[in-house]
Every structure is written in C-alpha cells, then in structure tokens.
Amino acid sequence: MAIITISREMGTGAYSIAQEIAKKLKYTLVDGNKIAEVADRYGLTKEILDRVDEKPPMYITAEDRLQAAYLNMIELILLDFAKAGNVILYGRGCQDLLKGVGNTLRLRFVAPFEERVEKFAEREWIDPDLAHDFIRKSDHQRAGFIHFYFDRDWNDPLGYDMVFNTSALSETAIVDSVVAAVRDPKLKEAEAGSQSLLDDIILAKKIETELLRNGKIESMHLKIFSCNGKAHLSGHLHSDAELEEALAIAQAVPGVTKVVNELQVVAFKRYKG
C-alpha cells in the first residue's frame, strides 16, 4: 500500500494520530525511536542523532560536511524503510525526500499557535511561557530545515496531499480519512514504478554521502542523479584532483554501473578576511 509521510507542527497531537493510523493499517511507524533502534547498522550513535536529526546542515568546513553526511545516513534509514513498504515516515522532510514517488500520501498537521502552546504546556506540565518558546523554536527549526535542505516553504499546502487542522477535526475523523485515502486506486496504480525510483534515490544518496565523508573534496556544489545504476554527476569542483576523486568515489559505491561526468572545474580562492 501507499507510503505515508507526516509533517507536523509541535503540539498538534500528530503523534497519537500517527500511532492510530499505524495500528489501523498495520503499518510500521518510523519515528525517532525507530530510527534509533537501527541507527548502529548505519554507523550512527545516539549522540550523532541528537546533534543532526532534523537540524539544517552546513557544508562549509570538513566537520560541517561530516554532519551533513550523518544526516544523509538518517535519510538512508528512512529510504530503506520506505522501500520495505507499509510505513509511516514521521517528520524529517520525508514528503520532500520521496519527491516523485507516486504512491506516497503526504500528510500535514496544523493547529492555531496559542492552542498548540496550551496543549503542550498541559501535556508536559510546564509553564505556558516556556511552552510558548518551545513551540516557537520548534516551528523555526523545522521550517528552516525544510527551507535549507529542500528549498521549499514548510507551510506551502501544495507540498502535501492532505492538510488537517487538528483543532477542527476529531482524531477519529482524521484517522478514517487517511485510511480511506491510502486505498485510493491512484496510489495503487503508482506502486509499479516506485521501487525502481526508490532504488535510484537511494543510490544517489549513497554517492552523496560518500562524497561528503571524503576529506579530499573541499566544497560541495554537485548535483547527483541516478537511473538504473548509472550515476550522473554535474556541478563544479575546485581542482582536477577533486574531480578525479569525486568520480572515483562515485564509481566505487556498490550498485553504480557507470558514472556520467558532467562536472566542471572552477578556479576558486576562499576569502579569509
């Protein structure tokens, strides 16, 4: 059945709704806890997850690029779960990560700010002023993550298939609507090409991860596209040595059958004023 992605504002009650949808559909809910369960298989520790999960990455220094590589590894976890099927991917920009995968049902949960603050304060037994700060910072961080990493407005309704105002609808009504939508014939028809597309996305993400982890490439201005094992690399690097290194790294990634070189070398000198 369809892959479900959930984008949520803090304090909307989205998590309990996600749990109920997973129960009804017998889906696996892939949230922070589920990611942590399998993280060690991908070389990720709890400390790394706490530091990079849903945080906007940077690419300036070698340490920044390593942080971005860790974020890519989290995405590979999510993509592997998506490929296994029957999953709800909770947060982490998955509606954008799976862009183009036709059997994805992209959900968004919203509610008025003050109502979210009140619910969060009651749930966590904290001062409303503190809850206000938590909600505000969470909104900025999540919006910043989507804007920086996927170049999209987090609040744009066209980024989602169904948007629910949890202050206006009951949990039961929302769950029933989602369960009905998952069974839409259009999503079923789109399943045919989804597995091969996911394979392409995963392979491109693996190449990008290895490039980020490599210490010999100073800066990343690349676009990576994969199709049936053929990897296309475009963009620019700062030297012939970096270009050769990038091609060698891409070719060495398991699953790559051919590398198409569309890279350019651009002279660059970092300003150190």
N, C-alpha and C positions, 0 to 999 in steps of 0.2 A: 504493500500500500504506500501511500504518499509519505514523504519525509516532511515532518513538521518542524518549523523553526519558530522560536518565540523571542520577540523583542519586548522589553517591559520597562516601564518607569518604576522606580522603587516605591513601594507602598501601595501598589495596585492589587495585591493579592494574587499575582500571576502564578506564583509557585504552587499554591494549593490547587489552582485550576489546572496547571500542567500535570500535577500528580493525578488528578481525577481523570483527565483525558488519557494519560498513560494507562491507568487502570482499566478504563472502558475499552480501549483499543488493544490492550496487551502489548503496549509499546515499551521500549526502554527509554527512560528519561535521562538524558545526558546533561548533567549539571556539573557544578564544581566538584562535588563529592565523587561523581562517577569518573570525571577526568583524573582526579587524584588517585583513584583505585588503579588505574592503568598507566599512570604517568611514568613510573620507573621503567617500563618497557620501552619508552621513548627517550630515556636518559634525562628525565626531568625530576627534580626534587620538590618537596613541599615549599622550600624557601624560594625556589625559582618561580613556582606557580604563584605564590603570594606577591612576588615582585613584578611579574609581567602580565598576568591574566587580566584581560580587558583594560589594559593600560596603553595609551598611544605610544607606539615605538618611535625611536630615532635611528638615524643611520650615519651620524657624523663620525664618531670615534669607533675604534675597534670594539670597545665594550658595548657601545650602542648597538652595533651590528650583531653582536652576540645576543643581546637582549631580544632583538628582532628575530633572530634565529630560533630562540626559545618560544617566542610567540607563534612562529611557523609550526613548531613541533606540536603545540596545543591544537593548531588548526588541522594538522595531520591526524591527530586523535579524533577530532570531530568528523573529518572526512572519512576515516575508516569506519566509524560508527554509521555514517550516512550510507556508505556502500553496503554495509551489512543489512540495512533496511529496518523498517518498523521502529523508528526512533523519533523522539522529540529532542531537538537540539536547543538548549536553553541559553539564550543570550549569545555573547561573543561574536556578534555580527554575522551569524550563520546565514541569514537571509541574503547577505551580500556575498559571502564566501561561496554559496551554491548558486550564484547568478547564472542563469541559463539552464539549470537543471529543471526540466519541465514538470517533474512530479513532486515539486516542493510546494507545500502550503505554508505561506509566510504570515504569521500572526503578530499582532501588535496590541499591547495592553496599556491603556492610559486611564487617568483619572485626574480631577482637579487637584492642584498643588496642595492647598490647605487641607483637603480631605486626606490626601496621602500622608501628610505630616501627622495629622491626628491619629490615623490608624497605626502608623509606625511607632509613634510615642506610646500608644496603648499596648502594642504588641511587645515592645522591647522594655517597657517600664522605665522610660527615660523622660527627661524634661522636654516639653514641646519646643523650646528654643534650640536645644541640642538636636532634636529630631529635624527641625527646620534646616539646620546646617548640613546634617547628613544627607537629606533628600536633595538639597540644592547642589551639593558637591557631587553626589551620585549622578544627577542629571547632566552636569557639566562634563564629568569624566566620560560617561557613556556616549554623549553626543560628540565629544572630542575624539573619542576612539573611532567612531564611525566616519566622522569627517576626515580625520587624518589618514586613516588606513584604507578607507573605501571611497573617499571623495564624494560623500553623499550626505544630505541633510537627514539626520536621525529622525526628525519629525515629519518628513515628507510622506504622506499617506500612500503615494504611488509606489513606495518601496515595499508595500505589504499587500496581501490579498484580502485580509480581514482585520479590521481595527475595532477593538472592543473598549468601550468606556465602562469600566467595572463599577462605577458609581450608579450607572443607569440600568444595568442588567444583572440578574442573579447568576450565581455560579452555574446553576443547573442549566439555565438557558444558553449560556456561553458554551458549556461542555457539549450540549446537544447539537448546537450549531456547528461546532468544529467536527464532531463525529460524523455529521451528515456531509459536511464539505469534503472530508477525507475520501469519501466514497463517490465523489463526483467522477463520472466517466472520463472527463477531460484529463484528470490527473492519472487515471489508469492508463489511458492511451499514451501518455507521455513517458511511461515507465520504460518503453522499449529502448530508447537511446540513452537513458540516464546512466546506466552502468559504464558505458564506454566514455561518456563525458566526465564522469567522476574519476575514472582512471586517468584521463588527460589532466584534470585539475590536480590530482594527487601527484602525478609525475612532475608537473611544472612546479608545484610547491616543494617537492623534494630537491629539485635542482636549485631553486631559490634559497632554500635552507642551507645547502652545502656551500653556495657562493657567499652567503652571509657569514658562515662559520670560518671561512678561509681568511687567514691573516694577510695574504699577499695582495688582496684586492682592496684598495684604499677606499673607494666610494662606489655606491650602487646607483646607477642610473640606467637600469636594464628593464626590459620587458621580456617575459618568458611565456611562450605559448607552446603547448604540446598537443600532438594529434597522432594517435596510433603509434606511439613510441618515437616519433620524430619531434625533436625539440628545436624550436625557433628562438634564437636569442637576438634581440635588437636593442638599440640604445647606444650609449657611448661609455668608453673607459678612458683612462688617462695615459696608458702606455701600451706598446706592443706586447710587453711582458704580461701585463694584466689581461690583455685579450687572449693570449695563448693559454694563460692559466684558467680563465673562465671557460674556454672551450674544452680544455682537458677535464675540468671538474664536471661539466655537464655530461661529457661522454662517459665518464666513469660511474654515473648514477645508474643503478640497476633498473632495467626497463627501457633505457634510452637506446634506440637502434641507430639513430642518425642525428647529428647536430647541424642545423642550418645556420650559418654565420651571417648575420645582418648587422654586426657590431661595427662601430666606428671608433677610432682613436682620436680624442680631442685633447690638445695640449691644455694643461690646467695647472695653475700655481695657487696654492691656498694662501689667502690673505691672513697675515699674523699681526695685524695692528693692535 
